[in-house]
């Protein structure tokens, strides 16, 4: 599965929780660098940790 910037499958998003070394073992064809991987992890972690009050897209 090739890496496409800005496009995430559910499986890839879940796998961003893995350490970089394990991620590269699972996706050896992926060309993402360690720095890019860490950036993606930080971005995804921030989105996961937002409260429902801060999420403007939540239906109340």
C-alpha positions as CSV (number, residue, x, y, z in Angstrom):
1,X,0.0,0.0,0.0
2,X,1.8,3.2,-1.1
3,X,1.8,6.3,1.0
4,X,-0.3,9.2,-0.5
5,X,0.1,12.5,1.4
6,X,-3.2,13.7,2.8
7,X,-5.0,10.4,2.2
8,X,-5.4,8.0,5.1
9,X,-7.1,4.6,5.2
10,X,-8.5,3.4,8.4
11,X,-5.8,0.7,8.7
12,X,-3.0,3.2,8.1
13,X,-4.4,5.6,10.6
14,X,-4.6,2.9,13.2
15,X,-1.0,1.8,12.4
16,X,0.3,5.3,13.1
17,X,0.3,4.2,16.7
18,X,3.1,1.7,16.0
19,X,6.7,2.6,16.5
20,X,8.4,3.7,13.3
21,X,10.6,0.6,13.1
22,X,7.5,-1.7,13.2
23,X,5.6,0.5,10.8
24,X,8.5,0.1,8.2
25,X,8.4,-3.7,8.8
26,X,4.7,-3.9,7.9
27,X,4.9,-1.3,5.1
28,X,8.4,-1.8,3.5
29,X,7.4,0.0,0.3
30,X,6.3,3.1,2.2
31,X,8.7,6.0,1.5
32,X,7.8,8.1,4.5
33,X,10.7,9.4,6.6
34,X,11.0,9.2,10.3
35,X,10.4,13.0,10.7
36,X,7.3,12.8,8.5
37,X,6.0,9.8,10.4
38,X,6.4,11.6,13.8
39,X,4.6,14.7,12.4
40,X,1.7,12.5,11.2
41,X,1.6,10.8,14.7
42,X,1.5,14.2,16.4
43,X,-1.3,15.5,14.1
44,X,-3.4,12.4,14.5
45,X,-2.9,12.3,18.3
46,X,-4.0,15.9,18.6
47,X,-7.2,15.2,16.6
48,X,-7.9,12.2,18.8
49,X,-7.5,14.1,22.0
50,X,-9.9,17.0,21.1
51,X,-12.9,17.2,23.4
52,X,-16.4,17.2,22.0
53,X,-17.0,20.8,23.1
54,X,-14.0,21.9,21.0
55,X,-15.1,19.9,18.0
56,X,-17.2,22.3,15.9
57,X,-18.5,19.5,13.7
58,X,-20.2,17.6,16.5
59,X,-24.0,17.6,16.3
60,X,-25.5,18.7,19.5
